[in-house]
Structure formats: structure tokens, C-alpha cells
Amino acid sequence: MNPTPRSARVISETADLGIGLLIAESEDGTYQPVGAVMTIREAREIAASDMRRRMFRLDQGSDPMCPARYLVWAQGDGGEYATVAEIESN
């Protein structure tokens, strides 16, 4: 996860995000929604599973997008969605 700016709130791994969004993003900025998540910890688990699925599809001859990172978006107090965590793909 990237360092959090001082002005941003720190969100723990198990904090309830309400309806968080897990997004896969490639090096060139292409992105694909992966799914809804309730916590950053759940997002890490789903990101790992998604990457395994993508690697399996690649081994089978398909051409899936290869994420450079996964982003977790959550709704802030003002109603806007913002990135609250970045998960590096392994």
C-alpha cells in the first residue's frame, strides 16, 4: 500500500467500507472493475484470487488484462469515491 497523505484518513484493514469497489489497473491505465468489497482485507483476498484466475486464463491461451495494481475505492463523507488502498499485484 502506498503511504497515506497526512490530510487523508487512515483506514484499517478491517474497517467497514460500506460498499467498496475493487478495481484492477494495468500499467497503461486501463482498468476493470473486479467486484464489491467490504474491507481492505477482503479486497486483498479477492485481488489474489483474481490474479490467479487471470494467470490460469493466460496459461490456457487467453489474453486477460494483466493488472499492475489493484485499487480499493470507497465512498467518503461527502459522497465521492476515492482510492483508500493500493494493492500491488504479485
SULDA-V773489 format. One record per backbone hydrogen bond with DSSP energy under -1.0 kcal/mol. NH is the residue of the N-H (numbers start at 1). CO is the residue of the C=O. E is the energy in kcal/mol with one decimal. If there is no record, write none. Layout:
nh co e
NH CO E
NH CO E
This chain:
nh co e
8 5 -1.5
15 12 -1.1
17 38 -3.3
20 37 -2.9
21 73 -2.8
22 35 -3.0
23 71 -2.9
24 32 -3.0
25 69 -2.8
26 30 -3.0
29 26 -1.7
32 24 -2.5
34 22 -3.2
35 22 -1.3
37 20 -2.4
41 13 -2.6
43 39 -1.9
44 40 -2.2
45 41 -1.8
46 42 -2.6
47 43 -2.7
48 44 -2.1
49 45 -2.0
50 46 -2.8
51 47 -2.4
52 48 -2.1
53 49 -2.3
54 50 -2.4
55 51 -2.5
56 52 -2.2
57 53 -2.3
58 54 -2.2
59 55 -2.4
60 56 -1.5
61 58 -1.6
62 57 -2.5
68 25 -2.6
69 25 -1.8
70 87 -3.1
71 23 -3.1
72 85 -2.6
73 21 -2.9
74 82 -2.3
76 80 -3.5
79 76 -1.8
82 74 -2.1
84 72 -3.4
85 72 -1.1
87 70 -3.5
89 68 -1.3
